[in-house]
Amino acid sequence: MLTILLVVAAIADLALAALLIGVSGFIFGAGPESMHGGLLFAVGYVAGIILCVAAPVAGFMLMRRGSRGLGLTLAFTPPTGALFALALPAPY
């Protein structure tokens, strides 16, 4: 059962990474609809994408070593963080 949940977490993480890559043009692009994000924001954005890809890998590794609960928690961290970020009010 935990393996199925870990696979669901991996799919959610990779879908979130694909969404972040797809939306990056609206944040860092040169067009008029772009936010013209700065360098520090770009570094954080890339770190978020790397976390979305690395979290399920680490979750599978921890599951294999016997720490199933910690691996599942680590794999669900990026989608949970994204849901938390959506719950925050807009800064404007």
N, C-alpha and C positions, 0 to 999 in steps of 0.2 A: 504494500500500500504506500509506503514512504517513497519507494522508487517511482511510482506513478506521479506522486506529488512533486518529486524532484524533476521529472520530465516536464510537467506542467510549468514549473518555475523556470526551467531552461527555455521553454517556448516563450514565456512571458518576457524573460530577459532579452532574448534575441529580437523579439518584436519591438520592445522598447528601444533597443539599440538601432534597429532599422528606422523607427520613427524619429529618433534623434538625428540620424544621418540625413533623413529626408527633409527635415525642417531646418537643417543648418544653413541652407541658402537664404532663408528669410531672416536669419539672425546675423550671419556674417557676410552676406552678399553685398554687392555694390549698387544694387538697384534702388529705386525710390521707396519700395516697400520694405527695405531692409532696416534692421535696427543698428547696423554698423557696430557690432559688438567689439569690445576691446580685447587686448592680448590676455589679460588675466581671466576674463570670462571665457576666452577660447581655450585656455589651459584647463580650466575647470570643466568645460564642456567635453573636451577630449578625455579627461579623467573619468567623467561619468560614462562615456561610451565604453572605455576600457573596463570599468567596473561592471557594466552590463554584460560584457562578454566573459570576464574572468570569474564572476560570482557562480555561475552554474558549473564551471570547470572545477572550482574549489569545492563546491558542494558535492559533486560526484567523487572527488578525491577523498573528502572527509567521510562520505558514506562508505567508501571502500575500506577505509581504515577503521571503521567501527563506530564513528561518531555521527550517527545518522541524524539526530535532532539538530546538532550544530550545523551540519551541512545543509539541511533543509532551511534552517533559519537564515543562513548566509545566502542561499540561492534566492530567497524571497525578499532580500533586503532592497534591491533596486526597484521592483514594482511597488513595494510598500512606501519607499521614499518618494516615488513619483506620485502616488496617491496622496501622500501628505503634502507635497508641493502644490497639488491641485486644490487642496483644501485651504491653503493660505489665501488671504485677500490680496487683490491686486495692489501694487505699490503706488499707483497714481491716484 
